[in-house]
Amino acid sequence: MSGVKRALIVGGGIGGMSAAICLRRRGVDVQVVDLDPEWRVYGAGITITGPTLRAFRELGILDEIAAQAYTGHGIQICDVLGRPLRVVATPVVGDGDLPGSGGVMRPVLHAVLSRRTLDSGARVSLGVTVASLEQDDDGVSVRFSDGSTGRYDLVIGADGIFSRIRTLVFPDAPAPAFTGQCAWRLVVPRAPGIDRRHFFLGGPVKVGLNPVSDSEMYMFLLEPLAEPNRIEERGLASGLAALMQGYGGILAEIREQLDDTSRIVRRPLEGFLLPAPWYRGRVVLIGDAAHPTTPQLASGAGMAVEDALVLATELEAAQGVAQALQRFMRRRYERCRLVVQNSLEIGRLEQAKAPVERQAALVEESLAVLAQPI
């Protein structure tokens, strides 16, 4: 397996845990470090596409996720009053035995992946990150923030959009850029009629609903902003209600129920694509460390899992680390570039209030490409 017997994974998020699971199956001694001493996860629900469900199946977690999530087919496009306009079909993935889309609470996904990571035998160190690293032809020497050291055949940077490993290895890499939108997310009881993703288009902001279990759904709202700003927690409910003015149907019902107990998360949307290659020597970046994307194509989590799957496969098949990482880049760059660039373009169309059909067409076109094998 390309000589990789010991690997360090920096970041215990979706991509890092997926990589740990994949490498442990191939007998690699894996250490995972995460800066959060409590290994927590923040956020509300996330949307999962058919390709993401396919990646979950290859990772071996699909059944466990599906039992706690919500899956279905298609995207219902509605106007601002909630009246249905058209259904965007979600493409058939694999042998047609997978749902086209779905949703899951982020803590549920984290719980499944963290349990599988620990069960795999990976060693997990919390409250720790990398202070420095030096590499030569044979490996990477790492000094950690707690003063300890380690020597590894491969280091995987899976530490997110503000990656410490990216800063160490690619000091001239572009910084994440604000995209002109801020995402609001709200978790509420699932309405019986919400059996698939719903987009409400044609208004001043884009709003969507997605079921994440039999009993819950989450709403997202994309607010256009010239510059990111911060709203105190006590002002979130009133701020969201103001943005939802003019929307009817189920959105009006949700707006009327907002109060200080509402489960609201708000964050600016940032993204960029790191130029190829995403590795230097024996250090490689995956997931948001290399290609953080906005949520318009609901593919960030899926791309991180796919990165882990492909990297482990190529490490197993290649004759050396260099060859494996070259093959990894050939398989991953264009696919991840499409997700990042098309997501950003959809965001620009939303901000420009482009015709609904134009926005939906780019979503449909992108999902069709992503349905192809990885």
C-alpha positions in Angstrom: 0.0 0.0 0.0 2.4 2.7 -1.3 4.5 2.2 1.8 2.0 4.1 4.1 2.0 2.3 7.4 1.4 5.2 9.7 -0.8 8.2 8.9 -1.8 11.4 10.8 -5.1 13.0 10.1 -5.5 16.6 11.3 -9.2 17.4 11.8 -11.9 15.2 13.2 -14.7 16.4 10.9 -16.6 14.5 8.2 -13.5 14.2 5.8 -11.1 13.4 8.6 -13.2 10.7 10.2 -14.0 9.2 6.8 -10.3 9.0 5.9 -9.6 7.3 9.3 -12.2 4.7 8.6 -11.0 4.0 5.1 -7.3 3.8 6.1 -7.9 1.6 9.1 -9.7 -1.0 6.9 -6.5 -1.2 4.9 -4.4 -1.8 8.0 -2.9 1.7 8.4 -2.0 2.8 11.9 -4.0 6.0 12.1 -3.9 8.9 14.5 -6.5 11.6 14.4 -6.0 15.0 16.2 -8.7 17.6 16.6 -8.4 21.0 18.2 -11.8 20.9 20.0 -11.2 19.1 23.3 -14.9 18.0 23.3 -15.0 16.9 19.7 -18.3 18.9 19.2 -20.2 19.6 16.1 -22.1 22.8 15.4 -24.9 23.6 13.0 -28.4 22.3 12.1 -29.4 20.0 9.4 -27.5 19.3 6.2 -28.8 18.3 2.8 -27.5 15.0 1.3 -27.6 14.3 -2.4 -27.8 10.9 -4.2 -24.0 11.0 -4.8 -23.5 11.6 -1.1 -25.7 8.7 -0.2 -23.6 6.6 -2.6 -20.4 7.7 -0.8 -22.0 6.8 2.6 -22.8 3.4 1.2 -19.2 2.8 0.1 -18.0 4.0 3.5 -20.4 1.5 5.1 -22.6 3.9 7.1 -25.6 4.3 4.8 -28.0 2.1 6.6 -27.2 3.6 10.0 -27.6 7.2 8.5 -30.8 6.4 6.6 -32.4 5.0 9.8 -32.1 8.4 11.5 -32.3 10.7 8.5 -34.9 11.4 5.7 -34.5 10.4 2.1 -36.6 11.0 -1.0 -36.5 12.1 -4.6 -36.7 15.3 -6.5 -36.7 19.0 -5.6 -40.0 20.9 -5.5 -39.6 24.4 -6.8 -42.2 26.9 -5.4 -43.0 30.6 -5.6 -42.8 32.9 -2.7 -46.4 32.1 -1.7 -45.6 28.4 -1.6 -47.4 27.5 -4.8 -45.6 24.6 -6.7 -44.0 25.5 -10.0 -42.1 22.4 -11.1 -40.1 19.5 -9.7 -36.4 19.2 -10.5 -35.7 15.5 -10.9 -32.8 14.2 -8.9 -30.7 11.9 -11.2 -30.5 8.1 -10.7 -27.3 7.2 -9.0 -25.6 3.8 -9.1 -28.0 1.0 -9.9 -31.1 3.1 -9.2 -31.4 1.6 -5.7 -30.5 4.9 -3.9 -32.7 7.8 -3.1 -32.0 11.0 -5.0 -31.7 13.3 -2.0 -32.3 13.6 1.7 -31.3 15.4 4.9 -29.8 14.6 8.2 -29.0 16.5 11.4 -25.3 17.3 11.5 -25.0 15.9 15.1 -26.4 12.6 13.9 -23.9 12.3 11.2 -21.1 13.2 13.6 -22.2 10.6 16.1 -22.2 7.8 13.5 -18.8 8.8 12.1 -17.1 9.3 15.4 -18.4 6.0 16.7 -17.1 4.2 13.6 -13.8 6.0 13.8 -13.2 4.8 17.4 -14.4 1.3 16.6 -12.0 1.2 13.7 -9.1 1.4 16.1 -7.9 4.8 15.1 -6.3 6.7 17.9 -8.0 10.1 18.6 -6.3 12.9 20.4 -8.5 15.9 21.3 -7.5 19.5 22.2 -4.4 19.2 20.0 -3.3 20.4 16.6 -0.1 20.6 14.6 2.4 23.3 15.7 5.0 22.5 13.0 6.0 19.8 10.5 9.1 18.9 8.6 9.3 16.3 5.8 11.9 14.4 3.9 11.7 11.7 1.3 10.8 9.0 3.9 8.2 10.7 6.1 6.9 13.7 8.0 8.1 14.8 11.5 5.4 16.6 13.4 5.5 18.7 16.6 2.1 19.1 18.2 0.7 22.0 20.1 1.0 20.1 23.4 4.8 19.6 22.8 4.6 16.0 21.8 6.1 14.7 18.5 5.4 12.0 16.0 6.7 10.6 12.7 4.3 9.6 9.9 4.4 8.2 6.4 1.5 10.6 5.4 -0.2 13.6 6.9 -3.8 14.4 5.8 -5.0 17.9 6.4 -8.8 17.6 7.0 -9.0 20.6 9.2 -11.6 22.7 7.4 -11.9 26.0 5.6 -9.4 27.8 7.9 -6.9 24.9 7.7 -3.8 25.1 9.9 -2.1 22.5 7.6 -2.9 24.5 4.5 -1.2 27.5 6.1 1.9 25.5 7.0 2.3 23.7 3.6 0.9 26.4 1.2 1.6 29.7 2.9 0.7 31.6 -0.3 -2.7 29.9 -0.8 -5.7 32.2 -1.3 -7.8 33.0 1.7 -11.5 32.1 1.9 -13.5 34.9 0.4 -17.0 36.1 1.4 -19.5 35.3 -1.3 -22.0 38.0 -0.6 -24.5 35.8 1.2 -25.2 34.8 4.8 -26.9 31.5 5.5 -29.6 31.3 8.2 -30.7 27.8 9.3 -33.6 26.9 11.5 -34.7 23.5 12.8 -38.5 23.0 13.2 -41.0 20.1 13.4 -41.5 18.5 10.0 -44.7 19.4 8.2 -46.5 16.4 6.6 -46.3 17.9 3.1 -42.5 18.3 3.2 -41.5 15.0 1.8 -38.6 16.3 -0.3 -36.4 19.4 -0.7 -38.5 22.5 -1.4 -37.0 25.7 -2.8 -39.0 29.0 -2.7 -37.7 31.2 -5.5 -38.5 34.5 -7.0 -38.4 36.7 -3.9 -35.8 38.9 -2.3 -34.0 35.9 -0.7 -33.8 32.2 -1.5 -35.5 30.0 1.1 -35.6 26.2 1.3 -37.0 23.4 3.4 -35.6 20.0 3.8 -36.7 17.1 6.0 -34.0 15.6 8.2 -35.9 12.9 10.0 -39.5 11.7 10.3 -40.1 14.4 12.9 -37.9 17.3 12.0 -37.0 19.5 9.0 -34.7 22.5 8.6 -35.2 25.8 6.8 -32.4 27.7 5.2 -32.5 31.3 4.0 -29.7 33.0 2.0 -29.4 36.7 2.8 -27.5 38.9 0.4 -25.0 41.2 2.2 -22.3 43.5 1.0 -20.1 42.6 4.0 -20.6 39.9 6.6 -22.0 41.2 10.0 -22.7 39.7 13.3 -26.1 39.5 15.0 -26.4 38.9 18.7 -28.2 35.7 19.6 -31.2 37.5 21.1 -31.7 39.3 17.8 -31.7 36.2 15.6 -35.5 35.4 15.7 -36.5 39.0 14.9 -33.9 39.3 12.2 -35.0 36.1 10.5 -38.7 37.0 10.7 -38.0 40.3 9.0 -36.2 38.5 6.1 -39.2 36.2 5.7 -41.8 39.0 5.3 -43.8 38.5 2.1 -43.4 34.7 2.0 -46.7 32.8 2.3 -47.9 29.3 2.9 -45.8 27.2 5.2 -43.1 29.8 5.4 -45.6 32.3 6.9 -46.6 29.7 9.5 -42.9 29.2 10.4 -42.3 32.9 10.7 -45.2 33.4 13.1 -43.8 30.8 15.4 -40.3 32.3 15.7 -39.2 33.3 19.2 -36.1 33.4 21.4 -36.3 29.6 21.8 -36.1 28.9 18.0 -33.1 26.8 17.0 -31.3 29.3 14.6 -27.8 29.2 13.3 -26.4 32.0 11.1 -23.0 32.2 9.3 -21.4 34.0 6.3 -20.8 31.9 3.2 -17.2 31.6 2.2 -15.4 29.5 -0.4 -12.5 29.1 -2.8 -10.7 26.4 -4.7 -7.1 25.7 -3.9 -5.1 25.5 -7.2 -3.8 22.0 -7.9 -2.0 20.1 -6.6 -3.5 19.8 -3.0 -0.4 18.1 -1.8 3.3 18.8 -1.2 5.5 15.8 -0.6 3.8 13.6 1.9 1.2 16.1 3.1 -2.2 16.3 1.4 -5.4 18.3 1.9 -8.9 17.0 1.6 -12.4 18.4 2.1 -12.9 22.0 3.1 -9.2 22.4 3.6 -8.8 22.2 -0.2 -12.2 23.1 -1.8 -14.6 24.7 0.7 -17.9 25.3 -1.1 -21.1 27.1 -0.5 -24.3 25.0 0.0 -26.1 25.6 -3.2 -25.4 22.1 -4.5 -25.5 20.4 -1.1 -22.3 18.6 -1.9 -19.7 19.7 0.7 -20.1 16.7 2.9 -20.3 14.3 0.0 -17.1 15.7 -1.6 -15.2 15.3 1.7 -16.3 11.6 2.0 -15.4 11.0 -1.7 -12.0 12.5 -1.1 -11.4 10.0 1.7 -12.6 7.1 -0.4 -10.5 7.9 -3.4 -7.4 8.7 -1.4 -7.5 5.4 0.4 -8.1 3.5 -2.8 -5.2 5.1 -4.6 -2.9 4.7 -1.6 -3.7 1.0 -1.7 -3.1 0.6 -5.4 -0.1 2.8 -6.0 3.6 1.9 -5.9 4.4 5.0 -3.8 3.0 8.0 -2.1 3.8 10.3 -5.0 2.1 8.2 -7.5 -1.0 7.8 -5.2 -1.3 11.5 -4.7 -1.0 12.2 -8.4 -3.8 9.8 -9.1 -5.9 11.2 -6.4 -5.6 14.7 -7.9 -6.5 13.4 -11.4 -9.7 11.9 -10.0 -10.7 14.7 -7.7 -9.8 18.1 -9.1 -12.3 18.6 -11.9 -15.2 17.1 -9.9 -14.5 19.3 -6.9 -13.9 22.3 -9.2 -17.4 21.9 -10.6 -19.0 21.8 -7.2 -17.2 24.9 -6.0 -17.6 27.0 -9.2 -21.2 26.0 -9.9 -22.2 26.6 -6.3 -20.7 30.0 -6.4 -22.4 30.7 -9.8 -25.8 29.7 -8.4 -25.2 32.0 -5.5 -24.5 34.9 -7.9 -27.6 34.1 -9.9 -29.6 34.2 -6.6 -28.2 37.5 -5.7 -28.9 38.9 -9.2 -32.5 37.6 -9.0 -32.0 35.6 -12.2 -35.0 33.8 -13.6 -36.1 30.8 -11.6 -35.7 28.5 -14.6 -32.1 29.6 -15.1 -31.2 28.8 -11.4 -33.0 25.5 -11.5 -31.3 24.5 -14.8 -27.8 24.9 -13.4 -28.7 22.9 -10.3 -30.1 20.1 -12.5 -27.1 20.2 -14.9 -24.7 20.0 -12.0 -26.5 17.1 -10.2 -26.4 15.1 -13.4 -22.7 15.4 -13.6 -22.2 14.5 -10.0 -24.3 11.4 -10.4 -21.5 9.9 -12.6 -19.1 7.5 -11.0 -16.3 9.0 -9.0 
